[in-house]
Amino acid sequence: MIRRLLIPLLGSGLLLAASASSVFAKCEGPNPPEFCKEVAVSLNYGGPGSLNAGTMETLAIDVSKGEQPFDATSVTLTFARVADGSAVRVAAKASPVNGMWTADVLLPNGGTWTVVAEVVGADGSESRVSVDTIEVFRPPALPPSYTPVTPPPAPPASPILPIGLLLASMAAIAGITAQVLREGSRRRKAEAPAGLGSAATADRA
């Protein structure tokens, strides 16, 4: 990301040096205008005055004084959301080009944001500069995702259950059969004395 920014940063530095040559004499004169005494900060980013909420954006920051690159030791940006006053502070990083800095910014919400830069010079001076007012786009709403719920597969039937039922059926049949046999044996025993008594009576006659 930093390498991709080096070319535009170098181009901006050369353009700034070329444009400054015409006004440098004014700042060196006996009565320099007020802008020569003030630190100026400008931002350069992809969109035309806008950023995207929820997306990390890399900003190029130009810090100058009297149209000349300003020798700063630190640059901090404060983004404040107009709607609710929420703020995001980002410390910028110095680039190889004097007066040029970069900052990675992630703004959580869309809407209008103000930008203020706090610059500390090599001489210890501190400047608070109102930089810009930007519009931050909200990301498009995504349709709710629906994942069909697949019921878990039914556990396989245990082979023990059919075998148990079969054994229980066989035991029941065996019990019924034994009961029938016992009943038949009782009936035969009960009928045997009556038969014998009839035979004895016939012999006496």
SULDA-V751944 format. One record per backbone hydrogen bond with DSSP energy under -0.5 kcal/mol. CO is the residue of the C=O (numbers start at 1). NH is the residue of the N-H. If there is no record, write none. Layout:
co->(CO/CO)
nh->(NH/NH)
This chain:
co->(1/2/3/3/4/5/6/7/8/9/10/11/12/13/14/15/16/17/19/19/20/20/21/23/24/25/26/29/33/34/35/35/38/40/42/44/47/49/50/51/52/55/57/57/59/60/61/61/62/62/63/64/65/68/70/71/74/75/76/77/77/78/78/79/80/81/86/88/90/90/93/97/99/100/101/102/103/103/105/107/111/112/113/114/115/115/116/117/117/118/119/119/120/120/121/125/127/127/129/129/132/134/135/135/136/137/146/148/149/158/158/159/160/161/162/163/164/165/166/167/168/169/170/171/172/173/174/175/176/177/178/179/180/181/182/183/184/185/186/187/188/189/191/192/193/194/195/196/197/198/199/200/201)
nh->(5/6/6/7/8/9/10/11/12/13/14/15/16/17/18/19/20/21/22/23/23/24/25/27/28/29/29/32/36/37/38/66/66/64/62/60/49/135/47/137/55/107/59/105/103/44/63/101/42/64/70/40/68/65/72/122/120/92/118/79/90/80/116/88/114/85/81/79/77/92/102/100/63/95/61/93/59/105/57/54/136/82/134/80/131/132/78/119/129/76/121/127/73/74/124/121/119/129/117/131/115/113/51/137/111/53/148/150/151/161/162/163/164/165/166/167/168/169/170/171/172/173/174/175/176/177/178/179/180/181/182/183/184/185/186/187/188/189/190/191/192/193/195/196/197/198/199/200/201/202/203/204/205)
